[in-house]
Amino acid sequence: MGKHKRKRPRIGAHLPIKHGLHQCLLLAEELRCDAVQLFSRNPRGWKAKPLTDEAIALFRKARKQTKISPVLIHANYLINLAAADEIILLKSIDSFREEVERAIALGVDYLVVHPGSARGCPEQDALEICALSLQLACKGLRFGKLRILLENTAGQGECIGHRFEHLRAIMDRCPKLPLGVCVDTAHSFTAGYDIREEDGLEATIAIIQKTVGLKNVRAVHFNDSKAPFNSRVDRHWHIGEGHIGLEALRRFARHPKLAHCAFILETPYDDPRADVKNLEALRSFVISETEAGQSVLGAVATRS
């Protein structure tokens, strides 16, 4: 009977680091997450405080204690590895290298990055620039287990990466880098992949398989969308309250070809407790009734 148990994805959320990087892992454990995503620094500034030996040691100790896996870092928002502006591009390359170095030091599994924005540059040129920037930023680094995940985008403004073919093109140009893919449900939907119905989801899965390969998809950013289909607008929303909807997201979460991925919520929150409702929705999608009962009993036992 056990061998027929359906494999399910590991689930978690992007959690805050204001009380320390290691506290993010402890909060993830408290929220009964399997996985977690965080920033390793201020996501809206070029300058980052260097990681101290103490911060690294505390993080690694908390990781060992909580057994949270996988752990993802999201690169800061200012990085644009496809920038046509030389000053922005050089800053982006330096900043991304720093992100990779921090991820290696902390011993995380994945570093997620957006491919960038062309901003007036032809699309194909932007793809070339992004690939070259990745190679320059990572030159001489020893990755260990770390893998860089390229995230598909909504295509807002002149962002590349809104087609899975774009991600494939970047990967093909960087054969020596450990690259993978993070699929964002809201970005996919507003970029024109209609995942609301079963046939649309299957068509999208087939495109992903044909382009980047499902084995290379290591994470899913699991979000509803406040923006409508094919709008090319990036607006994450709470599970079941947006234009994708509850049933479509349940179908996506339960797709057997995505069971190997980590599903990470990036839904809006003012306080981490606001993630609880979204986490419970995602949890209800992916675990069986038996597991749900055990999960509740385990939570009660932990608190008693």
Secondary structure by P-SEA (a helix, b strand, c coil): cccccbbbbbbcccccccccaaaaaaaaaaacccccccccccccccccccccaaaaaaaaaaaaaaccccbbbbcccccccccccaaaaaaaaaaaaaaaaaaaaacccbbbbbccccccccaaaaaaaaaaaaaaaacccccccbbbbbbbcccccccccccaaaaaaaaaaccccbbbbbbbaaaaaaaccccccaaaaaaaaaaaaaccccccccccbbbbbcccccccbbbbbccccccccaaaaaaaaaccccccbbbbbbccccccccaaaaaaaaaaacccaaaaaaaaaaaaaaac
